[in-house]
């Protein structure tokens, strides 16, 4: 379900160009056999399929193991 995008929600590339926000959606994300629904900004012409923010990591207890270079719950 699409949510209204807050006007202060602006995103830029590392080079400073503005990115176009297409909308904010509650999307189920499946990571390591666990599905979590989280609000996700959909942005045009992003060079990555997706970027997980620190808000998602903290709210859901996702962890990163640097020696194994992998995530775990």
ZIRA-V290513 format. One line per field, one symbol per residue. ss: DSSP state (a for helix, b for strand, c for the rest). phi: phi as a letter, one per 40 degrees, with the letter a starting at -180 (. if undefined). psi: psi as a letter, one per 40 degrees, with the letter a starting at -180 (. if undefined). A space follows every 10 residues. Layout:
ss = ???
phi = ???
psi = ???
This chain:
ss = cbbccccccc bbcccccbbc bbbbbbbbbb bccbbbbbbb bbbccccccc cccaaaaaaa ccbbbccccb bbc
phi = .cbccccccb bbcccgccbc ccibbcbcbb bfgbbbcacb cbbcfccbca bcccccdccb gcbbbcccfa cac
psi = hhiihhdegi iiideeiiih hdihihhhhh hfehhhhihh hhhifheidi hhidddddde fhihhddefi ii.
